[in-house]
């Protein structure tokens, strides 16, 4: 994908090495079920990462959605939840 040169932040974000490093960083938080410590830590990291990359403050918005709830280490169940 070729982007205009005035979009350096977008070009940097599309770098496959950077994408892989970000993917591995997110995975390092472990499980990220909604409301879990891993999800909260990953969200905080992503907000900081996006704010640094975009140069503007980044926030979160709570949305009602169908989510997943862990039943055991092997099963999950879908539920209507707010996170």
C-alpha positions in Angstrom: 0.0 0.0 0.0 1.4 3.4 -1.0 0.4 6.4 1.1 1.0 10.1 0.6 4.3 11.2 2.2 2.4 13.6 4.5 1.1 10.6 6.4 4.3 9.5 8.2 2.5 8.2 11.3 0.3 5.9 9.2 3.3 4.7 7.2 5.1 3.9 10.4 2.1 2.0 11.8 2.0 -0.2 8.7 5.6 -1.3 9.1 5.5 -5.1 9.5 8.3 -5.2 12.0 6.5 -2.6 14.2 3.2 -4.5 13.8 4.8 -7.7 14.9 6.4 -6.0 17.9 3.0 -4.5 18.9 1.3 -7.9 18.4 3.8 -9.6 20.7 3.5 -6.8 23.3 -0.3 -7.2 23.4 0.0 -11.0 23.6 2.4 -10.7 26.5 -0.5 -9.4 28.7 -1.9 -12.9 28.6 -5.7 -13.5 28.6 -7.7 -10.4 27.9 -11.3 -11.4 28.8 -13.3 -8.2 29.3 -12.8 -6.9 32.8 -9.7 -9.1 33.5 -6.4 -7.7 34.7 -4.9 -8.6 31.4 -7.5 -6.7 29.5 -7.1 -3.6 31.7 -3.3 -3.7 31.3 -3.5 -4.2 27.5 -6.0 -1.4 27.2 -3.7 1.0 29.2 -0.7 0.0 27.0 -2.7 0.4 23.8 -4.0 3.9 24.8 -0.4 5.0 25.6 0.9 3.4 22.3 -1.8 5.1 20.2 -1.4 8.5 21.9 2.3 8.4 21.3 1.9 7.3 17.7 -0.9 9.7 16.9 0.3 12.6 18.9 -3.1 13.2 20.5 -4.9 12.0 23.7 -6.7 8.6 23.3 -9.6 7.5 25.5 -12.0 4.6 25.8 -15.7 4.4 25.4 -17.9 1.9 27.3 -20.2 0.0 25.0 -22.9 -2.6 25.6 -22.2 -5.7 23.6 -22.4 -9.4 23.5 -19.3 -10.7 25.2 -17.7 -13.8 26.6 -17.5 -15.0 30.1 -15.0 -17.6 31.2 -16.7 -20.7 32.6 -13.5 -22.7 33.1 -10.0 -22.9 31.6 -11.5 -24.8 28.7 -14.9 -23.3 28.1 -16.4 -19.9 27.5 -20.0 -18.8 27.3 -21.4 -15.9 25.4 -23.4 -13.4 27.4 -24.9 -9.9 27.0 -22.6 -7.8 29.1 -21.4 -4.2 29.5 -17.6 -3.6 29.5 
